[in-house]
Amino acid sequence: MNKNPGIIIMYIAFTLLIICIIYMIFRLRYFYRHEHFKCPVCYHEFKPSLLKMLLSQNAVEGKIIRCPNCKKVKYMEPQDDFKGKIF
């Protein structure tokens, strides 16, 4: 059985795409469970909606996103939910 090399490459590319999508889903799930943003202007802590996360502009470590409290669009780095808490 001699398969066309183009078909094999297409299967490999499709498999890699599925793996990347699964990784992105798990990464977003981790973010929503463990991290939030803190506005540098008003210090309001919030978790943006999934749509805002997907549509906001990415920066080095964080996002350029609008604060729901003061409505300013600023660069914000994610903050760990458990930082400084003792269990």
PDB file of N, CA, C and O in Angstrom:
ATOM      1  N   MET A   1       0.843  -1.172   0.000  1.00  0.00           N
ATOM      2  CA  MET A   1       0.000   0.000   0.000  1.00  0.00           C
ATOM      3  C   MET A   1       0.890   1.237   0.000  1.00  0.00           C
ATOM      4  O   MET A   1       1.546   1.531   0.999  1.00  0.00           O
ATOM      5  N   ASN A   2       0.914   1.945  -1.090  1.00  0.00           N
ATOM      6  CA  ASN A   2       1.775   3.111  -1.279  1.00  0.00           C
ATOM      7  C   ASN A   2       0.927   4.375  -1.171  1.00  0.00           C
ATOM      8  O   ASN A   2       0.155   4.691  -2.077  1.00  0.00           O
ATOM      9  N   LYS A   3       1.074   5.108  -0.045  1.00  0.00           N
ATOM     10  CA  LYS A   3       0.283   6.328   0.155  1.00  0.00           C
ATOM     11  C   LYS A   3       1.004   7.526  -0.445  1.00  0.00           C
ATOM     12  O   LYS A   3       2.231   7.558  -0.536  1.00  0.00           O
ATOM     13  N   ASN A   4       0.227   8.482  -0.841  1.00  0.00           N
ATOM     14  CA  ASN A   4       0.738   9.728  -1.380  1.00  0.00           C
ATOM     15  C   ASN A   4       1.442  10.509  -0.254  1.00  0.00           C
ATOM     16  O   ASN A   4       0.851  10.685   0.811  1.00  0.00           O
ATOM     17  N   PRO A   5       2.692  10.985  -0.457  1.00  0.00           N
ATOM     18  CA  PRO A   5       3.391  11.741   0.598  1.00  0.00           C
ATOM     19  C   PRO A   5       2.642  13.005   1.016  1.00  0.00           C
ATOM     20  O   PRO A   5       2.766  13.432   2.164  1.00  0.00           O
ATOM     21  N   GLY A   6       1.881  13.605   0.129  1.00  0.00           N
ATOM     22  CA  GLY A   6       1.110  14.795   0.467  1.00  0.00           C
ATOM     23  C   GLY A   6       0.033  14.501   1.505  1.00  0.00           C
ATOM     24  O   GLY A   6      -0.233  15.325   2.380  1.00  0.00           O
ATOM     25  N   ILE A   7      -0.579  13.338   1.408  1.00  0.00           N
ATOM     26  CA  ILE A   7      -1.610  12.933   2.366  1.00  0.00           C
ATOM     27  C   ILE A   7      -0.981  12.707   3.742  1.00  0.00           C
ATOM     28  O   ILE A   7      -1.556  13.104   4.756  1.00  0.00           O
ATOM     29  N   ILE A   8       0.180  12.082   3.785  1.00  0.00           N
ATOM     30  CA  ILE A   8       0.867  11.826   5.058  1.00  0.00           C
ATOM     31  C   ILE A   8       1.244  13.145   5.730  1.00  0.00           C
ATOM     32  O   ILE A   8       1.071  13.297   6.939  1.00  0.00           O
ATOM     33  N   ILE A   9       1.755  14.092   4.957  1.00  0.00           N
ATOM     34  CA  ILE A   9       2.116  15.403   5.509  1.00  0.00           C
ATOM     35  C   ILE A   9       0.869  16.116   6.028  1.00  0.00           C
ATOM     36  O   ILE A   9       0.918  16.776   7.066  1.00  0.00           O
ATOM     37  N   MET A  10      -0.245  15.984   5.309  1.00  0.00           N
ATOM     38  CA  MET A  10      -1.484  16.606   5.749  1.00  0.00           C
ATOM     39  C   MET A  10      -1.957  15.992   7.074  1.00  0.00           C
ATOM     40  O   MET A  10      -2.415  16.729   7.948  1.00  0.00           O
ATOM     41  N   TYR A  11      -1.862  14.686   7.247  1.00  0.00           N
ATOM     42  CA  TYR A  11      -2.224  14.029   8.501  1.00  0.00           C
ATOM     43  C   TYR A  11      -1.336  14.505   9.647  1.00  0.00           C
ATOM     44  O   TYR A  11      -1.827  14.749  10.749  1.00  0.00           O
ATOM     45  N   ILE A  12      -0.048  14.636   9.400  1.00  0.00           N
ATOM     46  CA  ILE A  12       0.887  15.109  10.432  1.00  0.00           C
ATOM     47  C   ILE A  12       0.556  16.547  10.821  1.00  0.00           C
ATOM     48  O   ILE A  12       0.531  16.873  12.008  1.00  0.00           O
ATOM     49  N   ALA A  13       0.302  17.409   9.841  1.00  0.00           N
ATOM     50  CA  ALA A  13      -0.038  18.807  10.124  1.00  0.00           C
ATOM     51  C   ALA A  13      -1.350  18.899  10.900  1.00  0.00           C
ATOM     52  O   ALA A  13      -1.460  19.702  11.826  1.00  0.00           O
ATOM     53  N   PHE A  14      -2.330  18.101  10.540  1.00  0.00           N
ATOM     54  CA  PHE A  14      -3.612  18.106  11.248  1.00  0.00           C
ATOM     55  C   PHE A  14      -3.438  17.631  12.685  1.00  0.00           C
ATOM     56  O   PHE A  14      -4.042  18.196  13.598  1.00  0.00           O
ATOM     57  N   THR A  15      -2.625  16.606  12.898  1.00  0.00           N
ATOM     58  CA  THR A  15      -2.360  16.097  14.243  1.00  0.00           C
ATOM     59  C   THR A  15      -1.668  17.156  15.092  1.00  0.00           C
ATOM     60  O   THR A  15      -2.022  17.339  16.257  1.00  0.00           O
ATOM     61  N   LEU A  16      -0.694  17.850  14.528  1.00  0.00           N
ATOM     62  CA  LEU A  16      -0.016  18.921  15.265  1.00  0.00           C
ATOM     63  C   LEU A  16      -0.971  20.061  15.596  1.00  0.00           C
ATOM     64  O   LEU A  16      -0.888  20.636  16.681  1.00  0.00           O
ATOM     65  N   LEU A  17      -1.858  20.391  14.701  1.00  0.00           N
ATOM     66  CA  LEU A  17      -2.854  21.431  14.952  1.00  0.00           C
ATOM     67  C   LEU A  17      -3.762  21.041  16.120  1.00  0.00           C
ATOM     68  O   LEU A  17      -4.037  21.867  16.989  1.00  0.00           O
ATOM     69  N   ILE A  18      -4.223  19.803  16.147  1.00  0.00           N
ATOM     70  CA  ILE A  18      -5.072  19.318  17.244  1.00  0.00           C
ATOM     71  C   ILE A  18      -4.317  19.373  18.565  1.00  0.00           C
ATOM     72  O   ILE A  18      -4.892  19.769  19.579  1.00  0.00           O
ATOM     73  N   ILE A  19      -3.051  18.989  18.581  1.00  0.00           N
ATOM     74  CA  ILE A  19      -2.232  19.037  19.801  1.00  0.00           C
ATOM     75  C   ILE A  19      -2.090  20.479  20.282  1.00  0.00           C
ATOM     76  O   ILE A  19      -2.185  20.733  21.482  1.00  0.00           O
ATOM     77  N   CYS A  20      -1.865  21.421  19.378  1.00  0.00           N
ATOM     78  CA  CYS A  20      -1.745  22.840  19.754  1.00  0.00           C
ATOM     79  C   CYS A  20      -3.051  23.376  20.323  1.00  0.00           C
ATOM     80  O   CYS A  20      -3.030  24.128  21.297  1.00  0.00           O
ATOM     81  N   ILE A  21      -4.172  23.011  19.744  1.00  0.00           N
ATOM     82  CA  ILE A  21      -5.473  23.464  20.240  1.00  0.00           C
ATOM     83  C   ILE A  21      -5.726  22.910  21.635  1.00  0.00           C
ATOM     84  O   ILE A  21      -6.197  23.638  22.509  1.00  0.00           O
ATOM     85  N   ILE A  22      -5.422  21.639  21.858  1.00  0.00           N
ATOM     86  CA  ILE A  22      -5.601  21.038  23.184  1.00  0.00           C
ATOM     87  C   ILE A  22      -4.708  21.732  24.203  1.00  0.00           C
ATOM     88  O   ILE A  22      -5.141  21.988  25.327  1.00  0.00           O
ATOM     89  N   TYR A  23      -3.460  22.042  23.827  1.00  0.00           N
ATOM     90  CA  TYR A  23      -2.556  22.749  24.731  1.00  0.00           C
ATOM     91  C   TYR A  23      -3.120  24.130  25.092  1.00  0.00           C
ATOM     92  O   TYR A  23      -3.083  24.525  26.257  1.00  0.00           O
ATOM     93  N   MET A  24      -3.635  24.857  24.112  1.00  0.00           N
ATOM     94  CA  MET A  24      -4.190  26.186  24.369  1.00  0.00           C
ATOM     95  C   MET A  24      -5.400  26.115  25.296  1.00  0.00           C
ATOM     96  O   MET A  24      -5.574  26.987  26.147  1.00  0.00           O
ATOM     97  N   ILE A  25      -6.228  25.103  25.146  1.00  0.00           N
ATOM     98  CA  ILE A  25      -7.391  24.940  26.019  1.00  0.00           C
ATOM     99  C   ILE A  25      -6.941  24.708  27.450  1.00  0.00           C
ATOM    100  O   ILE A  25      -7.485  25.315  28.372  1.00  0.00           O
ATOM    101  N   PHE A  26      -5.950  23.834  27.655  1.00  0.00           N
ATOM    102  CA  PHE A  26      -5.455  23.575  29.002  1.00  0.00           C
ATOM    103  C   PHE A  26      -4.760  24.796  29.595  1.00  0.00           C
ATOM    104  O   PHE A  26      -4.858  25.035  30.798  1.00  0.00           O
ATOM    105  N   ARG A  27      -4.067  25.565  28.774  1.00  0.00           N
ATOM    106  CA  ARG A  27      -3.392  26.775  29.269  1.00  0.00           C
ATOM    107  C   ARG A  27      -4.411  27.818  29.718  1.00  0.00           C
ATOM    108  O   ARG A  27      -4.236  28.430  30.772  1.00  0.00           O
ATOM    109  N   LEU A  28      -5.463  28.029  28.945  1.00  0.00           N
ATOM    110  CA  LEU A  28      -6.516  28.973  29.350  1.00  0.00           C
ATOM    111  C   LEU A  28      -7.230  28.487  30.608  1.00  0.00           C
ATOM    112  O   LEU A  28      -7.571  29.284  31.482  1.00  0.00           O
ATOM    113  N   ARG A  29      -7.452  27.187  30.695  1.00  0.00           N
ATOM    114  CA  ARG A  29      -8.088  26.623  31.889  1.00  0.00           C
ATOM    115  C   ARG A  29      -7.215  26.859  33.125  1.00  0.00           C
ATOM    116  O   ARG A  29      -7.722  27.216  34.189  1.00  0.00           O
ATOM    117  N   TYR A  30      -5.926  26.662  32.982  1.00  0.00           N
ATOM    118  CA  TYR A  30      -4.997  26.913  34.096  1.00  0.00           C
ATOM    119  C   TYR A  30      -5.055  28.386  34.498  1.00  0.00           C
ATOM    120  O   TYR A  30      -5.112  28.703  35.686  1.00  0.00           O
ATOM    121  N   PHE A  31      -5.040  29.284  33.516  1.00  0.00           N
ATOM    122  CA  PHE A  31      -5.073  30.716  33.816  1.00  0.00           C
ATOM    123  C   PHE A  31      -6.304  31.071  34.646  1.00  0.00           C
ATOM    124  O   PHE A  31      -6.194  31.761  35.659  1.00  0.00           O
ATOM    125  N   TYR A  32      -7.467  30.604  34.220  1.00  0.00           N
ATOM    126  CA  TYR A  32      -8.694  30.972  34.919  1.00  0.00           C
ATOM    127  C   TYR A  32      -8.765  30.391  36.323  1.00  0.00           C
ATOM    128  O   TYR A  32      -9.488  30.916  37.169  1.00  0.00           O
ATOM    129  N   ARG A  33      -8.046  29.342  36.581  1.00  0.00           N
ATOM    130  CA  ARG A  33      -8.050  28.771  37.928  1.00  0.00           C
ATOM    131  C   ARG A  33      -6.996  29.387  38.839  1.00  0.00           C
ATOM    132  O   ARG A  33      -7.176  29.382  40.056  1.00  0.00           O
ATOM    133  N   HIS A  34      -5.897  29.919  38.294  1.00  0.00           N
ATOM    134  CA  HIS A  34      -4.759  30.296  39.129  1.00  0.00           C
ATOM    135  C   HIS A  34      -4.277  31.734  38.986  1.00  0.00           C
ATOM    136  O   HIS A  34      -3.445  32.167  39.783  1.00  0.00           O
ATOM    137  N   GLU A  35      -4.756  32.484  38.016  1.00  0.00           N
ATOM    138  CA  GLU A  35      -4.210  33.823  37.791  1.00  0.00           C
ATOM    139  C   GLU A  35      -5.315  34.851  37.555  1.00  0.00           C
ATOM    140  O   GLU A  35      -6.435  34.508  37.176  1.00  0.00           O
ATOM    141  N   HIS A  36      -4.972  36.118  37.789  1.00  0.00           N
ATOM    142  CA  HIS A  36      -5.879  37.238  37.550  1.00  0.00           C
ATOM    143  C   HIS A  36      -5.026  38.448  37.148  1.00  0.00           C
ATOM    144  O   HIS A  36      -3.797  38.379  37.170  1.00  0.00           O
ATOM    145  N   PHE A  37      -5.676  39.541  36.786  1.00  0.00           N
ATOM    146  CA  PHE A  37      -4.972  40.773  36.442  1.00  0.00           C
ATOM    147  C   PHE A  37      -5.220  41.818  37.516  1.00  0.00           C
ATOM    148  O   PHE A  37      -6.258  41.812  38.178  1.00  0.00           O
ATOM    149  N   LYS A  38      -4.242  42.726  37.684  1.00  0.00           N
ATOM    150  CA  LYS A  38      -4.375  43.837  38.624  1.00  0.00           C
ATOM    151  C   LYS A  38      -4.078  45.126  37.867  1.00  0.00           C
ATOM    152  O   LYS A  38      -3.002  45.281  37.288  1.00  0.00           O
ATOM    153  N   CYS A  39      -5.030  46.039  37.875  1.00  0.00           N
ATOM    154  CA  CYS A  39      -4.886  47.299  37.148  1.00  0.00           C
ATOM    155  C   CYS A  39      -3.792  48.151  37.798  1.00  0.00           C
ATOM    156  O   CYS A  39      -3.817  48.343  39.013  1.00  0.00           O
ATOM    157  N   PRO A  40      -2.831  48.668  37.017  1.00  0.00           N
ATOM    158  CA  PRO A  40      -1.782  49.513  37.584  1.00  0.00           C
ATOM    159  C   PRO A  40      -2.266  50.924  37.956  1.00  0.00           C
ATOM    160  O   PRO A  40      -1.556  51.652  38.650  1.00  0.00           O
ATOM    161  N   VAL A  41      -3.457  51.311  37.505  1.00  0.00           N
ATOM    162  CA  VAL A  41      -3.992  52.646  37.789  1.00  0.00           C
ATOM    163  C   VAL A  41      -4.829  52.647  39.071  1.00  0.00           C
ATOM    164  O   VAL A  41      -4.567  53.425  39.988  1.00  0.00           O
ATOM    165  N   CYS A  42      -5.840  51.769  39.128  1.00  0.00           N
ATOM    166  CA  CYS A  42      -6.767  51.775  40.273  1.00  0.00           C
ATOM    167  C   CYS A  42      -6.588  50.564  41.194  1.00  0.00           C
ATOM    168  O   CYS A  42      -7.264  50.469  42.217  1.00  0.00           O
ATOM    169  N   TYR A  43      -5.700  49.653  40.851  1.00  0.00           N
ATOM    170  CA  TYR A  43      -5.375  48.445  41.638  1.00  0.00           C
ATOM    171  C   TYR A  43      -6.563  47.489  41.783  1.00  0.00           C
ATOM    172  O   TYR A  43      -6.618  46.690  42.718  1.00  0.00           O
ATOM    173  N   HIS A  44      -7.490  47.579  40.869  1.00  0.00           N
ATOM    174  CA  HIS A  44      -8.633  46.666  40.860  1.00  0.00           C
ATOM    175  C   HIS A  44      -8.166  45.309  40.335  1.00  0.00           C
ATOM    176  O   HIS A  44      -7.492  45.243  39.308  1.00  0.00           O
ATOM    177  N   GLU A  45      -8.522  44.219  41.037  1.00  0.00           N
ATOM    178  CA  GLU A  45      -8.162  42.875  40.605  1.00  0.00           C
ATOM    179  C   GLU A  45      -9.365  42.245  39.915  1.00  0.00           C
ATOM    180  O   GLU A  45     -10.486  42.317  40.419  1.00  0.00           O
ATOM    181  N   PHE A  46      -9.125  41.620  38.751  1.00  0.00           N
ATOM    182  CA  PHE A  46     -10.232  41.057  37.982  1.00  0.00           C
ATOM    183  C   PHE A  46      -9.746  39.930  37.088  1.00  0.00           C
ATOM    184  O   PHE A  46      -8.558  39.816  36.787  1.00  0.00           O
ATOM    185  N   LYS A  47     -10.692  39.104  36.673  1.00  0.00           N
ATOM    186  CA  LYS A  47     -10.457  38.066  35.674  1.00  0.00           C
ATOM    187  C   LYS A  47     -11.297  38.428  34.459  1.00  0.00           C
ATOM    188  O   LYS A  47     -12.523  38.474  34.551  1.00  0.00           O
ATOM    189  N   PRO A  48     -10.661  38.685  33.329  1.00  0.00           N
ATOM    190  CA  PRO A  48     -11.430  39.051  32.136  1.00  0.00           C
ATOM    191  C   PRO A  48     -12.189  37.847  31.580  1.00  0.00           C
ATOM    192  O   PRO A  48     -11.860  36.699  31.877  1.00  0.00           O
ATOM    193  N   SER A  49     -13.191  38.123  30.786  1.00  0.00           N
ATOM    194  CA  SER A  49     -13.943  37.053  30.139  1.00  0.00           C
ATOM    195  C   SER A  49     -13.062  36.353  29.112  1.00  0.00           C
ATOM    196  O   SER A  49     -12.035  36.883  28.689  1.00  0.00           O
ATOM    197  N   LEU A  50     -13.475  35.169  28.723  1.00  0.00           N
ATOM    198  CA  LEU A  50     -12.709  34.402  27.742  1.00  0.00           C
ATOM    199  C   LEU A  50     -12.602  35.166  26.431  1.00  0.00           C
ATOM    200  O   LEU A  50     -11.543  35.167  25.805  1.00  0.00           O
ATOM    201  N   LEU A  51     -13.671  35.810  26.009  1.00  0.00           N
ATOM    202  CA  LEU A  51     -13.650  36.577  24.760  1.00  0.00           C
ATOM    203  C   LEU A  51     -12.648  37.723  24.835  1.00  0.00           C
ATOM    204  O   LEU A  51     -11.911  37.963  23.879  1.00  0.00           O
ATOM    205  N   LYS A  52     -12.615  38.436  25.969  1.00  0.00           N
ATOM    206  CA  LYS A  52     -11.643  39.525  26.126  1.00  0.00           C
ATOM    207  C   LYS A  52     -10.216  38.995  26.138  1.00  0.00           C
ATOM    208  O   LYS A  52      -9.310  39.633  25.604  1.00  0.00           O
ATOM    209  N   MET A  53     -10.016  37.833  26.742  1.00  0.00           N
ATOM    210  CA  MET A  53      -8.680  37.238  26.763  1.00  0.00           C
ATOM    211  C   MET A  53      -8.213  36.890  25.355  1.00  0.00           C
ATOM    212  O   MET A  53      -7.058  37.121  24.999  1.00  0.00           O
ATOM    213  N   LEU A  54      -9.112  36.340  24.568  1.00  0.00           N
ATOM    214  CA  LEU A  54      -8.738  35.922  23.217  1.00  0.00           C
ATOM    215  C   LEU A  54      -8.533  37.106  22.276  1.00  0.00           C
ATOM    216  O   LEU A  54      -7.693  37.048  21.378  1.00  0.00           O
ATOM    217  N   LEU A  55      -9.298  38.178  22.476  1.00  0.00           N
ATOM    218  CA  LEU A  55      -9.238  39.319  21.556  1.00  0.00           C
ATOM    219  C   LEU A  55      -8.274  40.421  21.986  1.00  0.00           C
ATOM    220  O   LEU A  55      -7.970  41.316  21.197  1.00  0.00           O
ATOM    221  N   SER A  56      -7.791  40.367  23.224  1.00  0.00           N
ATOM    222  CA  SER A  56      -6.879  41.416  23.683  1.00  0.00           C
ATOM    223  C   SER A  56      -5.482  41.203  23.101  1.00  0.00           C
ATOM    224  O   SER A  56      -5.097  40.090  22.741  1.00  0.00           O
ATOM    225  N   GLN A  57      -4.754  42.289  23.024  1.00  0.00           N
ATOM    226  CA  GLN A  57      -3.421  42.255  22.433  1.00  0.00           C
ATOM    227  C   GLN A  57      -2.421  41.667  23.424  1.00  0.00           C
ATOM    228  O   GLN A  57      -2.369  42.072  24.585  1.00  0.00           O
ATOM    229  N   ASN A  58      -1.634  40.714  22.952  1.00  0.00           N
ATOM    230  CA  ASN A  58      -0.602  40.116  23.795  1.00  0.00           C
ATOM    231  C   ASN A  58       0.623  41.017  23.838  1.00  0.00           C
ATOM    232  O   ASN A  58       0.975  41.666  22.853  1.00  0.00           O
ATOM    233  N   ALA A  59       1.257  41.039  24.988  1.00  0.00           N
ATOM    234  CA  ALA A  59       2.528  41.729  25.162  1.00  0.00           C
ATOM    235  C   ALA A  59       3.513  40.711  25.745  1.00  0.00           C
ATOM    236  O   ALA A  59       3.182  39.529  25.841  1.00  0.00           O
ATOM    237  N   VAL A  60       4.681  41.133  26.124  1.00  0.00           N
ATOM    238  CA  VAL A  60       5.752  40.231  26.539  1.00  0.00           C
ATOM    239  C   VAL A  60       5.259  39.142  27.493  1.00  0.00           C
ATOM    240  O   VAL A  60       5.231  37.969  27.119  1.00  0.00           O
ATOM    241  N   GLU A  61       4.881  39.494  28.679  1.00  0.00           N
ATOM    242  CA  GLU A  61       4.422  38.522  29.673  1.00  0.00           C
ATOM    243  C   GLU A  61       2.934  38.651  29.960  1.00  0.00           C
ATOM    244  O   GLU A  61       2.330  37.718  30.488  1.00  0.00           O
ATOM    245  N   GLY A  62       2.340  39.768  29.628  1.00  0.00           N
ATOM    246  CA  GLY A  62       0.951  40.006  29.987  1.00  0.00           C
ATOM    247  C   GLY A  62       0.096  40.360  28.784  1.00  0.00           C
ATOM    248  O   GLY A  62       0.318  39.892  27.667  1.00  0.00           O
ATOM    249  N   LYS A  63      -0.877  41.197  29.051  1.00  0.00           N
ATOM    250  CA  LYS A  63      -1.826  41.613  28.021  1.00  0.00           C
ATOM    251  C   LYS A  63      -2.059  43.112  28.104  1.00  0.00           C
ATOM    252  O   LYS A  63      -1.903  43.724  29.161  1.00  0.00           O
ATOM    253  N   ILE A  64      -2.430  43.686  26.984  1.00  0.00           N
ATOM    254  CA  ILE A  64      -2.894  45.073  26.959  1.00  0.00           C
ATOM    255  C   ILE A  64      -4.410  44.959  26.967  1.00  0.00           C
ATOM    256  O   ILE A  64      -5.033  44.583  25.974  1.00  0.00           O
ATOM    257  N   ILE A  65      -4.987  45.297  28.123  1.00  0.00           N
ATOM    258  CA  ILE A  65      -6.399  45.008  28.347  1.00  0.00           C
ATOM    259  C   ILE A  65      -7.048  46.165  29.108  1.00  0.00           C
ATOM    260  O   ILE A  65      -6.365  46.934  29.784  1.00  0.00           O
ATOM    261  N   ARG A  66      -8.374  46.280  28.991  1.00  0.00           N
ATOM    262  CA  ARG A  66      -9.129  47.361  29.632  1.00  0.00           C
ATOM    263  C   ARG A  66      -9.584  46.924  31.022  1.00  0.00           C
ATOM    264  O   ARG A  66     -10.123  45.832  31.201  1.00  0.00           O
ATOM    265  N   CYS A  67      -9.357  47.792  31.992  1.00  0.00           N
ATOM    266  CA  CYS A  67      -9.810  47.548  33.363  1.00  0.00           C
ATOM    267  C   CYS A  67     -11.323  47.780  33.423  1.00  0.00           C
ATOM    268  O   CYS A  67     -11.799  48.810  32.947  1.00  0.00           O
ATOM    269  N   PRO A  68     -12.081  46.852  33.993  1.00  0.00           N
ATOM    270  CA  PRO A  68     -13.533  47.056  34.077  1.00  0.00           C
ATOM    271  C   PRO A  68     -13.926  48.126  35.098  1.00  0.00           C
ATOM    272  O   PRO A  68     -15.057  48.611  35.071  1.00  0.00           O
ATOM    273  N   ASN A  69     -13.018  48.498  35.989  1.00  0.00           N
ATOM    274  CA  ASN A  69     -13.327  49.482  37.026  1.00  0.00           C
ATOM    275  C   ASN A  69     -13.087  50.917  36.543  1.00  0.00           C
ATOM    276  O   ASN A  69     -13.992  51.751  36.586  1.00  0.00           O
ATOM    277  N   CYS A  70     -11.861  51.198  36.081  1.00  0.00           N
ATOM    278  CA  CYS A  70     -11.524  52.576  35.684  1.00  0.00           C
ATOM    279  C   CYS A  70     -11.565  52.788  34.171  1.00  0.00           C
ATOM    280  O   CYS A  70     -11.397  53.915  33.705  1.00  0.00           O
ATOM    281  N   LYS A  71     -11.783  51.738  33.407  1.00  0.00           N
ATOM    282  CA  LYS A  71     -11.914  51.773  31.940  1.00  0.00           C
ATOM    283  C   LYS A  71     -10.645  52.200  31.201  1.00  0.00           C
ATOM    284  O   LYS A  71     -10.719  52.557  30.025  1.00  0.00           O
ATOM    285  N   LYS A  72      -9.487  52.174  31.859  1.00  0.00           N
ATOM    286  CA  LYS A  72      -8.220  52.503  31.213  1.00  0.00           C
ATOM    287  C   LYS A  72      -7.663  51.269  30.518  1.00  0.00           C
ATOM    288  O   LYS A  72      -7.750  50.160  31.045  1.00  0.00           O
ATOM    289  N   VAL A  73      -7.094  51.462  29.340  1.00  0.00           N
ATOM    290  CA  VAL A  73      -6.445  50.375  28.612  1.00  0.00           C
ATOM    291  C   VAL A  73      -4.958  50.439  28.936  1.00  0.00           C
ATOM    292  O   VAL A  73      -4.277  51.390  28.552  1.00  0.00           O
ATOM    293  N   LYS A  74      -4.460  49.442  29.632  1.00  0.00           N
ATOM    294  CA  LYS A  74      -3.074  49.424  30.090  1.00  0.00           C
ATOM    295  C   LYS A  74      -2.478  48.035  29.923  1.00  0.00           C
ATOM    296  O   LYS A  74      -3.189  47.045  29.755  1.00  0.00           O
ATOM    297  N   TYR A  75      -1.156  47.994  29.974  1.00  0.00           N
ATOM    298  CA  TYR A  75      -0.443  46.720  30.007  1.00  0.00           C
ATOM    299  C   TYR A  75      -0.553  46.145  31.409  1.00  0.00           C
ATOM    300  O   TYR A  75      -0.268  46.830  32.391  1.00  0.00           O
ATOM    301  N   MET A  76      -0.965  44.893  31.502  1.00  0.00           N
ATOM    302  CA  MET A  76      -1.108  44.239  32.805  1.00  0.00           C
ATOM    303  C   MET A  76      -0.506  42.851  32.741  1.00  0.00           C
ATOM    304  O   MET A  76      -0.736  42.100  31.794  1.00  0.00           O
ATOM    305  N   GLU A  77       0.267  42.523  33.764  1.00  0.00           N
ATOM    306  CA  GLU A  77       0.823  41.177  33.871  1.00  0.00           C
ATOM    307  C   GLU A  77      -0.077  40.335  34.750  1.00  0.00           C
ATOM    308  O   GLU A  77      -0.657  40.847  35.708  1.00  0.00           O
ATOM    309  N   PRO A  78      -0.207  39.042  34.441  1.00  0.00           N
ATOM    310  CA  PRO A  78      -1.041  38.193  35.290  1.00  0.00           C
ATOM    311  C   PRO A  78      -0.439  38.048  36.682  1.00  0.00           C
ATOM    312  O   PRO A  78       0.779  37.968  36.840  1.00  0.00           O
ATOM    313  N   GLN A  79      -1.301  38.017  37.678  1.00  0.00           N
ATOM    314  CA  GLN A  79      -0.905  37.848  39.075  1.00  0.00           C
ATOM    315  C   GLN A  79      -1.361  36.464  39.531  1.00  0.00           C
ATOM    316  O   GLN A  79      -2.439  36.005  39.154  1.00  0.00           O
ATOM    317  N   ASP A  80      -0.544  35.808  40.337  1.00  0.00           N
ATOM    318  CA  ASP A  80      -0.890  34.493  40.858  1.00  0.00           C
ATOM    319  C   ASP A  80      -1.930  34.647  41.964  1.00  0.00           C
ATOM    320  O   ASP A  80      -1.764  35.488  42.847  1.00  0.00           O
ATOM    321  N   ASP A  81      -2.991  33.858  41.934  1.00  0.00           N
ATOM    322  CA  ASP A  81      -4.054  33.917  42.937  1.00  0.00           C
ATOM    323  C   ASP A  81      -3.563  33.507  44.327  1.00  0.00           C
ATOM    324  O   ASP A  81      -4.103  33.970  45.332  1.00  0.00           O
ATOM    325  N   PHE A  82      -2.556  32.651  44.394  1.00  0.00           N
ATOM    326  CA  PHE A  82      -2.124  32.088  45.655  1.00  0.00           C
ATOM    327  C   PHE A  82      -0.863  32.735  46.214  1.00  0.00           C
ATOM    328  O   PHE A  82      -0.313  32.260  47.207  1.00  0.00           O
ATOM    329  N   LYS A  83      -0.404  33.803  45.593  1.00  0.00           N
ATOM    330  CA  LYS A  83       0.822  34.451  46.033  1.00  0.00           C
ATOM    331  C   LYS A  83       0.645  35.059  47.435  1.00  0.00           C
ATOM    332  O   LYS A  83      -0.252  35.873  47.657  1.00  0.00           O
ATOM    333  N   GLY A  84       1.490  34.664  48.351  1.00  0.00           N
ATOM    334  CA  GLY A  84       1.462  35.219  49.692  1.00  0.00           C
ATOM    335  C   GLY A  84       0.478  34.536  50.634  1.00  0.00           C
ATOM    336  O   GLY A  84       0.402  34.889  51.811  1.00  0.00           O
ATOM    337  N   LYS A  85      -0.270  33.567  50.132  1.00  0.00           N
ATOM    338  CA  LYS A  85      -1.224  32.867  50.993  1.00  0.00           C
ATOM    339  C   LYS A  85      -0.545  31.646  51.600  1.00  0.00           C
ATOM    340  O   LYS A  85       0.237  30.964  50.937  1.00  0.00           O
ATOM    341  N   ILE A  86      -0.843  31.385  52.833  1.00  0.00           N
ATOM    342  CA  ILE A  86      -0.285  30.230  53.527  1.00  0.00           C
ATOM    343  C   ILE A  86      -1.408  29.202  53.705  1.00  0.00           C
ATOM    344  O   ILE A  86      -2.487  29.525  54.202  1.00  0.00           O
ATOM    345  N   PHE A  87      -1.140  27.982  53.297  1.00  0.00           N
ATOM    346  CA  PHE A  87      -2.164  26.937  53.402  1.00  0.00           C
ATOM    347  C   PHE A  87      -1.951  26.110  54.635  1.00  0.00           C
ATOM    348  O   PHE A  87      -2.715  25.180  54.894  1.00  0.00           O
TER     349      PHE A  87
END
